[in-house]
Amino acid sequence: MNSSPTIEKLAEALSKAQAELKNPAFDSTNPHFRSKFASLVSVREAVLPVLNRHGLTISQFPKGGDGCAGVVNRLMHSSGQWLEEECLLPLDKNNAQGAGSAITYARRYCLQAIAGVVADEDDDANAASAPVKKAEPKADPALLKLLSTAAENGTEPFREVWKGLTKEQRETVSQSTLADLKAKCDEADKVAA
C-alpha cells in the first residue's frame, strides 16, 4: 500500500465516517449462487455521501494487463493526505466485456472494503473453501484411436495394448471412455465366438 507521508487527518476522518456508515441495501441477486448482494450503485449511494461529509473522496482508476483487470484505489482527504492500493483480478474472458466485468467487480469490492461496509451475504467462506473439482482427464486422440482399434478386435488384443501403456497414459483415459471400450471388446468377443 502506498500513502502520503502522514495520514493522521485522513485516519481521523475515516474513523468518524465509518461510525456513521450503514451497510448498503442488498438490491441484487447472484444467479449462480442465488445469494443477495449490494450492487456498485447501492454501495456508492451508501458510502460516498458519508465519506464526502468528512472531507474524504475515493477515486478508482481502471488498470489491466497480463490477463488481469481491476482498479487502483485512492482514498483522499481534503488535507491532501491519501492512501492508495491496487486490486487486479484474473479475467474470465480476455476481451472488453471480461475486463469491464472485472473492473466493476473490483470497484464494488474495494469500495465496500475501504468504507468497512458489508455488501454481500456471508457464506462462512463456503464458496472459497469448496473442493476444486478435478477436471476430466483428456487422452491423446492417437491413444484413443489405438485403444479403440484394439477393442474392436476383442478383449485380449485390448489388454495387450493396455499393458503396454504407461501409468500416465492410462490415467488420461476417463472412466466413461473405458466403459465404451469395454462394450466394444464385449461386442467383438461375441462376434468372434
Residue pairs with C-beta under 8 A, 6 or more apart in sequence:
1 83
1 84
1 85
2 83
2 84
2 85
3 81
3 82
3 83
3 84
4 10
4 80
4 81
4 82
4 83
6 81
7 77
7 81
7 82
7 83
8 81
9 77
9 79
9 81
10 56
10 75
10 76
10 77
10 79
10 81
10 82
10 83
13 54
13 55
13 56
13 77
14 51
14 54
14 56
14 75
16 54
17 50
17 51
17 53
17 54
17 56
17 115
18 115
18 116
20 50
20 53
21 46
21 47
21 50
21 115
21 116
21 117
22 46
22 117
23 38
23 46
23 117
23 118
23 119
24 38
24 42
24 43
24 45
24 46
24 47
24 112
24 117
24 119
25 38
25 42
25 46
26 36
26 37
26 38
26 42
26 119
26 121
27 38
27 39
27 41
27 42
28 36
28 37
28 38
28 39
28 42
29 35
29 36
29 37
30 36
30 37
33 123
33 127
35 120
35 121
35 123
36 120
36 121
37 119
37 120
37 121
38 46
38 108
38 112
38 119
38 120
39 108
40 104
40 107
40 108
40 111
42 119
43 108
43 111
43 112
43 115
43 117
43 119
44 111
46 115
46 117
47 58
47 111
47 112
47 115
47 117
48 57
48 58
50 115
51 57
51 58
51 115
55 77
55 78
55 79
56 75
56 76
56 77
56 78
57 75
57 76
58 73
58 74
58 75
58 76
58 111
58 114
59 73
59 74
59 76
60 71
60 72
60 73
60 74
60 106
60 107
60 110
60 111
61 71
61 72
61 74
62 69
62 70
62 71
62 103
63 69
63 70
63 71
63 72
63 86
63 88
64 70
64 88
64 99
64 102
64 103
67 90
67 91
67 94
68 88
68 89
68 90
68 91
68 102
69 88
69 89
69 91
69 98
69 99
69 100
69 102
69 103
69 106
70 86
70 87
70 88
70 89
70 102
70 103
70 106
71 86
71 87
71 103
71 106
71 107
71 110
72 84
72 85
72 86
73 84
73 85
73 86
73 87
73 110
73 111
73 114
74 82
74 83
74 84
75 82
75 83
75 84
75 114
76 82
85 110
87 106
87 109
87 110
88 106
89 102
89 105
89 106
90 102
91 98
91 99
91 102
92 98
92 101
92 102
93 101
108 119
112 118
112 119
112 120
136 174
137 171
137 172
137 173
137 174
138 172
139 169
139 172
139 173
139 174
139 177
140 169
140 172
143 165
143 169
143 172
143 173
144 173
144 177
146 161
147 158
147 161
147 162
147 173
147 177
147 181
148 181
148 184
150 157
150 158
150 160
150 161
150 162
151 157
151 158
151 181
151 182
151 184
151 185
151 188
152 184
152 188
153 188
154 185
154 188
154 189
154 192
155 185
155 186
155 188
155 189
158 181
158 184
158 185
162 170
